C-alpha cells in the first residue's frame, strides 16, 4: 500500500514528511489529543503525486499530537511526540 515516512519522532521541532498519492493535492493537519486542529497545511501542488518536505512544529508545546495526512485515497494518522 501507500506509505508515509515521518522522522525523527519524537522531535524537538523539524520533522521530515514524505508520502505518495495519486492525487495532486493533500491536506496535512496536526491535531491535539482532543481532536482540535492546531496546524493546517493545504498543499495543492504535489509533483507527480509525491510530497517531500519539512514540517516545523517547534512552536508547539511539548506533548503528544496527531499528524493527519489526507490525499486522494491516502488517509493516514500518526502520533507524533514533541520534546
PDB file of N, CA, C and O in Angstrom, chain B, residues numbered from 101:
ATOM      1  N   UNK B 101       0.820  -1.207   0.000  1.00  0.00           N
ATOM      2  CA  UNK B 101       0.000   0.000   0.000  1.00  0.00           C
ATOM      3  C   UNK B 101       0.852   1.253   0.000  1.00  0.00           C
ATOM      4  O   UNK B 101       2.080   1.182  -0.042  1.00  0.00           O
ATOM      5  N   UNK B 102       0.210   2.374   0.046  1.00  0.00           N
ATOM      6  CA  UNK B 102       0.945   3.637   0.061  1.00  0.00           C
ATOM      7  C   UNK B 102       1.496   3.878   1.461  1.00  0.00           C
ATOM      8  O   UNK B 102       0.822   3.621   2.459  1.00  0.00           O
ATOM      9  N   UNK B 103       2.706   4.364   1.521  1.00  0.00           N
ATOM     10  CA  UNK B 103       3.315   4.554   2.835  1.00  0.00           C
ATOM     11  C   UNK B 103       3.679   6.009   3.039  1.00  0.00           C
ATOM     12  O   UNK B 103       3.786   6.789   2.092  1.00  0.00           O
ATOM     13  N   UNK B 104       3.864   6.348   4.289  1.00  0.00           N
ATOM     14  CA  UNK B 104       4.230   7.691   4.677  1.00  0.00           C
ATOM     15  C   UNK B 104       5.449   7.598   5.569  1.00  0.00           C
ATOM     16  O   UNK B 104       5.479   6.797   6.503  1.00  0.00           O
ATOM     17  N   UNK B 105       6.449   8.409   5.291  1.00  0.00           N
ATOM     18  CA  UNK B 105       7.626   8.478   6.150  1.00  0.00           C
ATOM     19  C   UNK B 105       7.551   9.756   6.974  1.00  0.00           C
ATOM     20  O   UNK B 105       7.217  10.830   6.474  1.00  0.00           O
ATOM     21  N   UNK B 106       7.871   9.600   8.250  1.00  0.00           N
ATOM     22  CA  UNK B 106       7.807  10.726   9.166  1.00  0.00           C
ATOM     23  C   UNK B 106       8.904  10.540  10.202  1.00  0.00           C
ATOM     24  O   UNK B 106       8.841   9.615  11.012  1.00  0.00           O
ATOM     25  N   UNK B 107       9.902  11.403  10.183  1.00  0.00           N
ATOM     26  CA  UNK B 107      11.013  11.252  11.132  1.00  0.00           C
ATOM     27  C   UNK B 107      11.721  12.597  11.295  1.00  0.00           C
ATOM     28  O   UNK B 107      11.604  13.434  10.400  1.00  0.00           O
ATOM     29  N   UNK B 108      12.444  12.852  12.380  1.00  0.00           N
ATOM     30  CA  UNK B 108      12.506  11.993  13.569  1.00  0.00           C
ATOM     31  C   UNK B 108      11.243  12.137  14.419  1.00  0.00           C
ATOM     32  O   UNK B 108      10.592  13.181  14.404  1.00  0.00           O
ATOM     33  N   UNK B 109      10.919  11.129  15.127  1.00  0.00           N
ATOM     34  CA  UNK B 109       9.750  11.113  16.005  1.00  0.00           C
ATOM     35  C   UNK B 109      10.089  10.254  17.208  1.00  0.00           C
ATOM     36  O   UNK B 109      10.199   9.037  17.061  1.00  0.00           O
ATOM     37  N   UNK B 110      10.260  10.830  18.394  1.00  0.00           N
ATOM     38  CA  UNK B 110       9.999  12.206  18.826  1.00  0.00           C
ATOM     39  C   UNK B 110      10.920  13.240  18.157  1.00  0.00           C
ATOM     40  O   UNK B 110      11.981  12.912  17.626  1.00  0.00           O
ATOM     41  N   UNK B 111      10.469  14.502  18.208  1.00  0.00           N
ATOM     42  CA  UNK B 111      11.225  15.583  17.597  1.00  0.00           C
ATOM     43  C   UNK B 111      11.230  16.800  18.506  1.00  0.00           C
ATOM     44  O   UNK B 111      10.338  16.969  19.339  1.00  0.00           O
ATOM     45  N   UNK B 112      12.246  17.651  18.341  1.00  0.00           N
ATOM     46  CA  UNK B 112      12.235  18.933  19.046  1.00  0.00           C
ATOM     47  C   UNK B 112      11.643  20.020  18.172  1.00  0.00           C
ATOM     48  O   UNK B 112      11.435  21.142  18.635  1.00  0.00           O
ATOM     49  N   UNK B 113      11.366  19.701  16.899  1.00  0.00           N
ATOM     50  CA  UNK B 113      10.784  20.749  16.057  1.00  0.00           C
ATOM     51  C   UNK B 113      10.597  20.354  14.611  1.00  0.00           C
ATOM     52  O   UNK B 113       9.467  20.280  14.128  1.00  0.00           O
ATOM     53  N   UNK B 114      11.708  20.095  13.904  1.00  0.00           N
ATOM     54  CA  UNK B 114      11.602  19.800  12.482  1.00  0.00           C
ATOM     55  C   UNK B 114      11.416  18.313  12.238  1.00  0.00           C
ATOM     56  O   UNK B 114      12.132  17.487  12.804  1.00  0.00           O
ATOM     57  N   UNK B 115      10.449  17.975  11.391  1.00  0.00           N
ATOM     58  CA  UNK B 115      10.222  16.585  11.001  1.00  0.00           C
ATOM     59  C   UNK B 115      10.243  16.509   9.482  1.00  0.00           C
ATOM     60  O   UNK B 115       9.748  17.407   8.801  1.00  0.00           O
ATOM     61  N   UNK B 116      10.809  15.449   8.960  1.00  0.00           N
ATOM     62  CA  UNK B 116      10.750  15.177   7.529  1.00  0.00           C
ATOM     63  C   UNK B 116       9.501  14.359   7.260  1.00  0.00           C
ATOM     64  O   UNK B 116       9.268  13.331   7.895  1.00  0.00           O
ATOM     65  N   UNK B 117       8.706  14.822   6.319  1.00  0.00           N
ATOM     66  CA  UNK B 117       7.460  14.142   5.975  1.00  0.00           C
ATOM     67  C   UNK B 117       7.465  13.870   4.482  1.00  0.00           C
ATOM     68  O   UNK B 117       7.662  14.780   3.677  1.00  0.00           O
ATOM     69  N   UNK B 118       7.248  12.619   4.118  1.00  0.00           N
ATOM     70  CA  UNK B 118       7.128  12.293   2.693  1.00  0.00           C
ATOM     71  C   UNK B 118       6.072  11.211   2.508  1.00  0.00           C
ATOM     72  O   UNK B 118       5.906  10.325   3.346  1.00  0.00           O
ATOM     73  N   UNK B 119       5.373  11.310   1.401  1.00  0.00           N
ATOM     74  CA  UNK B 119       4.371  10.301   1.051  1.00  0.00           C
ATOM     75  C   UNK B 119       4.099  10.392  -0.432  1.00  0.00           C
ATOM     76  O   UNK B 119       4.490  11.349  -1.100  1.00  0.00           O
ATOM     77  N   UNK B 120       3.416   9.368  -0.937  1.00  0.00           N
ATOM     78  CA  UNK B 120       2.997   9.360  -2.336  1.00  0.00           C
ATOM     79  C   UNK B 120       1.488   9.228  -2.396  1.00  0.00           C
ATOM     80  O   UNK B 120       0.866   8.603  -1.537  1.00  0.00           O
ATOM     81  N   UNK B 121       0.915   9.826  -3.420  1.00  0.00           N
ATOM     82  CA  UNK B 121      -0.531   9.810  -3.589  1.00  0.00           C
ATOM     83  C   UNK B 121      -0.832   9.871  -5.072  1.00  0.00           C
ATOM     84  O   UNK B 121      -0.015  10.357  -5.854  1.00  0.00           O
ATOM     85  N   UNK B 122      -1.989   9.386  -5.461  1.00  0.00           N
ATOM     86  CA  UNK B 122      -2.361   9.525  -6.877  1.00  0.00           C
ATOM     87  C   UNK B 122      -2.988  10.886  -7.138  1.00  0.00           C
ATOM     88  O   UNK B 122      -3.264  11.247  -8.282  1.00  0.00           O
ATOM     89  N   UNK B 123      -3.211  11.641  -6.061  1.00  0.00           N
ATOM     90  CA  UNK B 123      -3.819  12.956  -6.200  1.00  0.00           C
ATOM     91  C   UNK B 123      -2.738  14.031  -6.306  1.00  0.00           C
ATOM     92  O   UNK B 123      -1.572  13.786  -5.997  1.00  0.00           O
ATOM     93  N   UNK B 124      -3.139  15.213  -6.744  1.00  0.00           N
ATOM     94  CA  UNK B 124      -2.178  16.304  -6.870  1.00  0.00           C
ATOM     95  C   UNK B 124      -2.260  17.270  -5.694  1.00  0.00           C
ATOM     96  O   UNK B 124      -1.530  18.260  -5.651  1.00  0.00           O
ATOM     97  N   UNK B 125      -3.140  16.989  -4.746  1.00  0.00           N
ATOM     98  CA  UNK B 125      -3.297  17.868  -3.591  1.00  0.00           C
ATOM     99  C   UNK B 125      -3.359  17.032  -2.320  1.00  0.00           C
ATOM    100  O   UNK B 125      -3.705  15.851  -2.347  1.00  0.00           O
ATOM    101  N   UNK B 126      -3.016  17.674  -1.208  1.00  0.00           N
ATOM    102  CA  UNK B 126      -3.053  16.993   0.082  1.00  0.00           C
ATOM    103  C   UNK B 126      -3.428  17.999   1.153  1.00  0.00           C
ATOM    104  O   UNK B 126      -3.154  19.194   1.036  1.00  0.00           O
ATOM    105  N   UNK B 127      -4.062  17.488   2.200  1.00  0.00           N
ATOM    106  CA  UNK B 127      -4.315  18.286   3.396  1.00  0.00           C
ATOM    107  C   UNK B 127      -3.547  17.628   4.531  1.00  0.00           C
ATOM    108  O   UNK B 127      -3.764  16.459   4.850  1.00  0.00           O
ATOM    109  N   UNK B 128      -2.648  18.396   5.135  1.00  0.00           N
ATOM    110  CA  UNK B 128      -1.823  17.905   6.229  1.00  0.00           C
ATOM    111  C   UNK B 128      -2.225  18.688   7.465  1.00  0.00           C
ATOM    112  O   UNK B 128      -2.162  19.917   7.474  1.00  0.00           O
ATOM    113  N   UNK B 129      -2.639  17.983   8.507  1.00  0.00           N
ATOM    114  CA  UNK B 129      -3.054  18.689   9.709  1.00  0.00           C
ATOM    115  C   UNK B 129      -2.414  18.081  10.942  1.00  0.00           C
ATOM    116  O   UNK B 129      -2.115  16.888  10.990  1.00  0.00           O
ATOM    117  N   UNK B 130      -2.211  18.934  11.937  1.00  0.00           N
ATOM    118  CA  UNK B 130      -1.730  18.499  13.241  1.00  0.00           C
ATOM    119  C   UNK B 130      -2.840  18.791  14.230  1.00  0.00           C
ATOM    120  O   UNK B 130      -3.328  19.917  14.332  1.00  0.00           O
ATOM    121  N   UNK B 131      -3.230  17.745  14.962  1.00  0.00           N
ATOM    122  CA  UNK B 131      -4.312  17.864  15.936  1.00  0.00           C
ATOM    123  C   UNK B 131      -3.754  17.656  17.334  1.00  0.00           C
ATOM    124  O   UNK B 131      -2.770  16.940  17.521  1.00  0.00           O
ATOM    125  N   UNK B 132      -4.392  18.291  18.317  1.00  0.00           N
ATOM    126  CA  UNK B 132      -4.062  17.912  19.685  1.00  0.00           C
ATOM    127  C   UNK B 132      -4.889  16.683  20.053  1.00  0.00           C
ATOM    128  O   UNK B 132      -5.696  16.205  19.255  1.00  0.00           O
ATOM    129  N   UNK B 133      -4.680  16.175  21.270  1.00  0.00           N
ATOM    130  CA  UNK B 133      -5.309  14.898  21.605  1.00  0.00           C
ATOM    131  C   UNK B 133      -6.810  15.010  21.833  1.00  0.00           C
ATOM    132  O   UNK B 133      -7.490  13.993  21.969  1.00  0.00           O
ATOM    133  N   UNK B 134      -7.339  16.238  21.878  1.00  0.00           N
ATOM    134  CA  UNK B 134      -8.791  16.377  21.939  1.00  0.00           C
ATOM    135  C   UNK B 134      -9.406  16.381  20.547  1.00  0.00           C
ATOM    136  O   UNK B 134     -10.629  16.393  20.406  1.00  0.00           O
ATOM    137  N   UNK B 135      -8.558  16.371  19.513  1.00  0.00           N
ATOM    138  CA  UNK B 135      -9.056  16.370  18.148  1.00  0.00           C
ATOM    139  C   UNK B 135      -9.127  17.751  17.521  1.00  0.00           C
ATOM    140  O   UNK B 135      -9.590  17.901  16.390  1.00  0.00           O
ATOM    141  N   UNK B 136      -8.671  18.757  18.252  1.00  0.00           N
ATOM    142  CA  UNK B 136      -8.693  20.127  17.735  1.00  0.00           C
ATOM    143  C   UNK B 136      -7.531  20.330  16.761  1.00  0.00           C
ATOM    144  O   UNK B 136      -6.394  19.962  17.055  1.00  0.00           O
ATOM    145  N   UNK B 137      -7.830  20.921  15.595  1.00  0.00           N
ATOM    146  CA  UNK B 137      -6.793  21.191  14.605  1.00  0.00           C
ATOM    147  C   UNK B 137      -5.981  22.405  15.038  1.00  0.00           C
ATOM    148  O   UNK B 137      -6.533  23.484  15.252  1.00  0.00           O
ATOM    149  N   UNK B 138      -4.668  22.225  15.166  1.00  0.00           N
ATOM    150  CA  UNK B 138      -3.828  23.351  15.566  1.00  0.00           C
ATOM    151  C   UNK B 138      -2.882  23.792  14.458  1.00  0.00           C
ATOM    152  O   UNK B 138      -2.321  24.885  14.530  1.00  0.00           O
ATOM    153  N   UNK B 139      -2.695  22.968  13.439  1.00  0.00           N
ATOM    154  CA  UNK B 139      -1.935  23.360  12.259  1.00  0.00           C
ATOM    155  C   UNK B 139      -2.613  22.760  11.049  1.00  0.00           C
ATOM    156  O   UNK B 139      -3.074  21.619  11.086  1.00  0.00           O
ATOM    157  N   UNK B 140      -2.674  23.532   9.970  1.00  0.00           N
ATOM    158  CA  UNK B 140      -3.317  23.033   8.757  1.00  0.00           C
ATOM    159  C   UNK B 140      -2.523  23.512   7.556  1.00  0.00           C
ATOM    160  O   UNK B 140      -2.297  24.710   7.383  1.00  0.00           O
ATOM    161  N   UNK B 141      -2.104  22.571   6.735  1.00  0.00           N
ATOM    162  CA  UNK B 141      -1.359  22.892   5.521  1.00  0.00           C
ATOM    163  C   UNK B 141      -2.141  22.332   4.341  1.00  0.00           C
ATOM    164  O   UNK B 141      -2.361  21.124   4.246  1.00  0.00           O
ATOM    165  N   UNK B 142      -2.552  23.206   3.454  1.00  0.00           N
ATOM    166  CA  UNK B 142      -3.186  22.780   2.209  1.00  0.00           C
ATOM    167  C   UNK B 142      -2.121  22.789   1.123  1.00  0.00           C
ATOM    168  O   UNK B 142      -1.662  23.851   0.703  1.00  0.00           O
ATOM    169  N   UNK B 143      -1.736  21.625   0.678  1.00  0.00           N
ATOM    170  CA  UNK B 143      -0.700  21.508  -0.342  1.00  0.00           C
ATOM    171  C   UNK B 143      -1.384  21.151  -1.650  1.00  0.00           C
ATOM    172  O   UNK B 143      -1.933  20.058  -1.795  1.00  0.00           O
ATOM    173  N   UNK B 144      -1.349  22.078  -2.603  1.00  0.00           N
ATOM    174  CA  UNK B 144      -2.131  21.865  -3.823  1.00  0.00           C
ATOM    175  C   UNK B 144      -1.264  21.584  -5.038  1.00  0.00           C
ATOM    176  O   UNK B 144      -1.736  21.673  -6.172  1.00  0.00           O
ATOM    177  N   UNK B 145      -0.004  21.247  -4.813  1.00  0.00           N
ATOM    178  CA  UNK B 145       0.871  21.059  -5.961  1.00  0.00           C
ATOM    179  C   UNK B 145       1.838  19.902  -5.728  1.00  0.00           C
ATOM    180  O   UNK B 145       3.051  20.106  -5.670  1.00  0.00           O
ATOM    181  N   UNK B 146       1.308  18.697  -5.597  1.00  0.00           N
ATOM    182  CA  UNK B 146       2.171  17.531  -5.448  1.00  0.00           C
ATOM    183  C   UNK B 146       2.767  17.202  -6.807  1.00  0.00           C
ATOM    184  O   UNK B 146       2.035  16.957  -7.766  1.00  0.00           O
ATOM    185  N   UNK B 147       4.080  17.194  -6.892  1.00  0.00           N
ATOM    186  CA  UNK B 147       4.751  16.931  -8.161  1.00  0.00           C
ATOM    187  C   UNK B 147       4.769  15.425  -8.400  1.00  0.00           C
ATOM    188  O   UNK B 147       5.437  14.688  -7.675  1.00  0.00           O
ATOM    189  N   UNK B 148       4.038  14.967  -9.411  1.00  0.00           N
ATOM    190  CA  UNK B 148       3.989  13.536  -9.690  1.00  0.00           C
ATOM    191  C   UNK B 148       3.424  12.731  -8.541  1.00  0.00           C
ATOM    192  O   UNK B 148       3.762  11.559  -8.374  1.00  0.00           O
ATOM    193  N   UNK B 149       2.560  13.353  -7.740  1.00  0.00           N
ATOM    194  CA  UNK B 149       1.949  12.646  -6.618  1.00  0.00           C
ATOM    195  C   UNK B 149       2.880  12.444  -5.435  1.00  0.00           C
ATOM    196  O   UNK B 149       2.564  11.685  -4.519  1.00  0.00           O
ATOM    197  N   UNK B 150       4.024  13.114  -5.446  1.00  0.00           N
ATOM    198  CA  UNK B 150       4.969  12.945  -4.338  1.00  0.00           C
ATOM    199  C   UNK B 150       5.022  14.210  -3.479  1.00  0.00           C
ATOM    200  O   UNK B 150       5.043  15.332  -3.986  1.00  0.00           O
ATOM    201  N   UNK B 151       5.043  13.993  -2.177  1.00  0.00           N
ATOM    202  CA  UNK B 151       5.231  15.094  -1.232  1.00  0.00           C
ATOM    203  C   UNK B 151       6.483  14.795  -0.431  1.00  0.00           C
ATOM    204  O   UNK B 151       6.646  13.689   0.083  1.00  0.00           O
ATOM    205  N   UNK B 152       7.363  15.766  -0.321  1.00  0.00           N
ATOM    206  CA  UNK B 152       8.600  15.582   0.434  1.00  0.00           C
ATOM    207  C   UNK B 152       8.991  16.938   0.983  1.00  0.00           C
ATOM    208  O   UNK B 152       9.472  17.797   0.245  1.00  0.00           O
ATOM    209  N   UNK B 153       8.786  17.131   2.268  1.00  0.00           N
ATOM    210  CA  UNK B 153       9.010  18.453   2.826  1.00  0.00           C
ATOM    211  C   UNK B 153       9.287  18.336   4.315  1.00  0.00           C
ATOM    212  O   UNK B 153       9.247  17.251   4.895  1.00  0.00           O
ATOM    213  N   UNK B 154       9.568  19.486   4.917  1.00  0.00           N
ATOM    214  CA  UNK B 154       9.784  19.516   6.353  1.00  0.00           C
ATOM    215  C   UNK B 154       8.592  20.161   7.031  1.00  0.00           C
ATOM    216  O   UNK B 154       8.030  21.145   6.550  1.00  0.00           O
ATOM    217  N   UNK B 155       8.230  19.588   8.146  1.00  0.00           N
ATOM    218  CA  UNK B 155       7.142  20.091   8.965  1.00  0.00           C
ATOM    219  C   UNK B 155       7.782  20.681  10.212  1.00  0.00           C
ATOM    220  O   UNK B 155       8.563  20.010  10.887  1.00  0.00           O
ATOM    221  N   UNK B 156       7.459  21.921  10.518  1.00  0.00           N
ATOM    222  CA  UNK B 156       8.066  22.590  11.667  1.00  0.00           C
ATOM    223  C   UNK B 156       7.033  22.723  12.774  1.00  0.00           C
ATOM    224  O   UNK B 156       6.087  23.503  12.665  1.00  0.00           O
ATOM    225  N   UNK B 157       7.223  21.949  13.849  1.00  0.00           N
ATOM    226  CA  UNK B 157       6.312  22.060  14.987  1.00  0.00           C
ATOM    227  C   UNK B 157       7.041  22.618  16.211  1.00  0.00           C
ATOM    228  O   UNK B 157       6.623  22.404  17.349  1.00  0.00           O
ATOM    229  N   UNK B 158       8.142  23.339  15.957  1.00  0.00           N
ATOM    230  CA  UNK B 158       8.948  23.830  17.083  1.00  0.00           C
ATOM    231  C   UNK B 158       8.183  24.830  17.952  1.00  0.00           C
ATOM    232  O   UNK B 158       8.521  25.020  19.120  1.00  0.00           O
ATOM    233  N   UNK B 159       7.158  25.466  17.389  1.00  0.00           N
ATOM    234  CA  UNK B 159       6.390  26.444  18.170  1.00  0.00           C
ATOM    235  C   UNK B 159       5.335  25.794  19.056  1.00  0.00           C
ATOM    236  O   UNK B 159       4.724  26.471  19.882  1.00  0.00           O
ATOM    237  N   UNK B 160       5.112  24.501  18.899  1.00  0.00           N
ATOM    238  CA  UNK B 160       4.087  23.827  19.703  1.00  0.00           C
ATOM    239  C   UNK B 160       4.642  23.464  21.073  1.00  0.00           C
ATOM    240  O   UNK B 160       5.848  23.283  21.242  1.00  0.00           O
ATOM    241  N   UNK B 161       3.748  23.361  22.045  1.00  0.00           N
ATOM    242  CA  UNK B 161       4.151  22.943  23.383  1.00  0.00           C
ATOM    243  C   UNK B 161       4.583  21.474  23.356  1.00  0.00           C
ATOM    244  O   UNK B 161       4.184  20.711  22.477  1.00  0.00           O
ATOM    245  N   UNK B 162       5.408  21.098  24.341  1.00  0.00           N
ATOM    246  CA  UNK B 162       5.812  19.699  24.427  1.00  0.00           C
ATOM    247  C   UNK B 162       4.589  18.827  24.669  1.00  0.00           C
ATOM    248  O   UNK B 162       3.663  19.215  25.382  1.00  0.00           O
ATOM    249  N   UNK B 163       4.601  17.640  24.064  1.00  0.00           N
ATOM    250  CA  UNK B 163       3.475  16.739  24.265  1.00  0.00           C
ATOM    251  C   UNK B 163       3.249  15.859  23.060  1.00  0.00           C
ATOM    252  O   UNK B 163       4.083  15.778  22.159  1.00  0.00           O
ATOM    253  N   UNK B 164       2.106  15.201  23.061  1.00  0.00           N
ATOM    254  CA  UNK B 164       1.753  14.267  22.003  1.00  0.00           C
ATOM    255  C   UNK B 164       0.681  14.886  21.110  1.00  0.00           C
ATOM    256  O   UNK B 164      -0.278  15.488  21.592  1.00  0.00           O
ATOM    257  N   UNK B 165       0.860  14.728  19.816  1.00  0.00           N
ATOM    258  CA  UNK B 165      -0.070  15.265  18.821  1.00  0.00           C
ATOM    259  C   UNK B 165      -0.388  14.175  17.806  1.00  0.00           C
ATOM    260  O   UNK B 165       0.232  13.112  17.801  1.00  0.00           O
ATOM    261  N   UNK B 166      -1.348  14.452  16.960  1.00  0.00           N
ATOM    262  CA  UNK B 166      -1.679  13.533  15.877  1.00  0.00           C
ATOM    263  C   UNK B 166      -1.472  14.262  14.564  1.00  0.00           C
ATOM    264  O   UNK B 166      -2.023  15.339  14.339  1.00  0.00           O
ATOM    265  N   UNK B 167      -0.666  13.656  13.698  1.00  0.00           N
ATOM    266  CA  UNK B 167      -0.490  14.186  12.349  1.00  0.00           C
ATOM    267  C   UNK B 167      -1.427  13.426  11.431  1.00  0.00           C
ATOM    268  O   UNK B 167      -1.452  12.195  11.429  1.00  0.00           O
ATOM    269  N   UNK B 168      -2.198  14.169  10.652  1.00  0.00           N
ATOM    270  CA  UNK B 168      -3.154  13.554   9.741  1.00  0.00           C
ATOM    271  C   UNK B 168      -2.831  13.999   8.319  1.00  0.00           C
ATOM    272  O   UNK B 168      -2.684  15.189   8.041  1.00  0.00           O
ATOM    273  N   UNK B 169      -2.724  13.021   7.430  1.00  0.00           N
ATOM    274  CA  UNK B 169      -2.475  13.301   6.019  1.00  0.00           C
ATOM    275  C   UNK B 169      -3.629  12.726   5.217  1.00  0.00           C
ATOM    276  O   UNK B 169      -3.946  11.543   5.336  1.00  0.00           O
ATOM    277  N   UNK B 170      -4.258  13.559   4.401  1.00  0.00           N
ATOM    278  CA  UNK B 170      -5.333  13.103   3.533  1.00  0.00           C
ATOM    279  C   UNK B 170      -5.047  13.585   2.121  1.00  0.00           C
ATOM    280  O   UNK B 170      -4.910  14.782   1.866  1.00  0.00           O
ATOM    281  N   UNK B 171      -4.961  12.617   1.203  1.00  0.00           N
ATOM    282  CA  UNK B 171      -4.660  12.957  -0.189  1.00  0.00           C
ATOM    283  C   UNK B 171      -5.190  11.844  -1.066  1.00  0.00           C
ATOM    284  O   UNK B 171      -4.660  10.733  -1.052  1.00  0.00           O
ATOM    285  N   UNK B 172      -6.235  12.133  -1.835  1.00  0.00           N
ATOM    286  CA  UNK B 172      -6.812  11.080  -2.664  1.00  0.00           C
ATOM    287  C   UNK B 172      -7.284   9.925  -1.806  1.00  0.00           C
ATOM    288  O   UNK B 172      -8.078  10.114  -0.885  1.00  0.00           O
ATOM    289  N   UNK B 173      -6.790   8.711  -2.108  1.00  0.00           N
ATOM    290  CA  UNK B 173      -7.201   7.552  -1.320  1.00  0.00           C
ATOM    291  C   UNK B 173      -6.303   7.327  -0.116  1.00  0.00           C
ATOM    292  O   UNK B 173      -6.477   6.350   0.612  1.00  0.00           O
ATOM    293  N   UNK B 174      -5.344   8.220   0.102  1.00  0.00           N
ATOM    294  CA  UNK B 174      -4.443   8.097   1.251  1.00  0.00           C
ATOM    295  C   UNK B 174      -5.041   8.844   2.432  1.00  0.00           C
ATOM    296  O   UNK B 174      -5.357  10.030   2.337  1.00  0.00           O
ATOM    297  N   UNK B 175      -5.191   8.138   3.544  1.00  0.00           N
ATOM    298  CA  UNK B 175      -5.652   8.777   4.768  1.00  0.00           C
ATOM    299  C   UNK B 175      -4.904   8.122   5.919  1.00  0.00           C
ATOM    300  O   UNK B 175      -5.182   6.981   6.288  1.00  0.00           O
ATOM    301  N   UNK B 176      -3.950   8.859   6.483  1.00  0.00           N
ATOM    302  CA  UNK B 176      -3.067   8.297   7.499  1.00  0.00           C
ATOM    303  C   UNK B 176      -3.071   9.203   8.719  1.00  0.00           C
ATOM    304  O   UNK B 176      -3.041  10.428   8.602  1.00  0.00           O
ATOM    305  N   UNK B 177      -3.110   8.582   9.888  1.00  0.00           N
ATOM    306  CA  UNK B 177      -2.941   9.328  11.130  1.00  0.00           C
ATOM    307  C   UNK B 177      -1.766   8.715  11.868  1.00  0.00           C
ATOM    308  O   UNK B 177      -1.633   7.494  11.946  1.00  0.00           O
ATOM    309  N   UNK B 178      -0.912   9.582  12.412  1.00  0.00           N
ATOM    310  CA  UNK B 178       0.268   9.100  13.115  1.00  0.00           C
ATOM    311  C   UNK B 178       0.484   9.962  14.331  1.00  0.00           C
ATOM    312  O   UNK B 178       0.426  11.189  14.247  1.00  0.00           O
ATOM    313  N   UNK B 179       0.738   9.324  15.478  1.00  0.00           N
ATOM    314  CA  UNK B 179       1.046  10.100  16.682  1.00  0.00           C
ATOM    315  C   UNK B 179       2.455  10.654  16.592  1.00  0.00           C
ATOM    316  O   UNK B 179       3.386   9.945  16.210  1.00  0.00           O
ATOM    317  N   UNK B 180       2.608  11.903  16.938  1.00  0.00           N
ATOM    318  CA  UNK B 180       3.943  12.493  16.985  1.00  0.00           C
ATOM    319  C   UNK B 180       4.175  13.055  18.384  1.00  0.00           C
ATOM    320  O   UNK B 180       3.248  13.517  19.049  1.00  0.00           O
ATOM    321  N   UNK B 181       5.417  13.004  18.806  1.00  0.00           N
ATOM    322  CA  UNK B 181       5.778  13.475  20.142  1.00  0.00           C
ATOM    323  C   UNK B 181       6.731  14.653  19.997  1.00  0.00           C
ATOM    324  O   UNK B 181       7.781  14.551  19.362  1.00  0.00           O
ATOM    325  N   UNK B 182       6.343  15.774  20.600  1.00  0.00           N
ATOM    326  CA  UNK B 182       7.174  16.969  20.614  1.00  0.00           C
ATOM    327  C   UNK B 182       7.902  17.002  21.940  1.00  0.00           C
ATOM    328  O   UNK B 182       7.269  16.994  22.996  1.00  0.00           O
ATOM    329  N   UNK B 183       9.225  17.040  21.900  1.00  0.00           N
ATOM    330  CA  UNK B 183      10.031  17.035  23.126  1.00  0.00           C
ATOM    331  C   UNK B 183      10.325  18.440  23.590  1.00  0.00           C
ATOM    332  O   UNK B 183      10.992  18.627  24.608  1.00  0.00           O
TER     333      UNK B 183
END
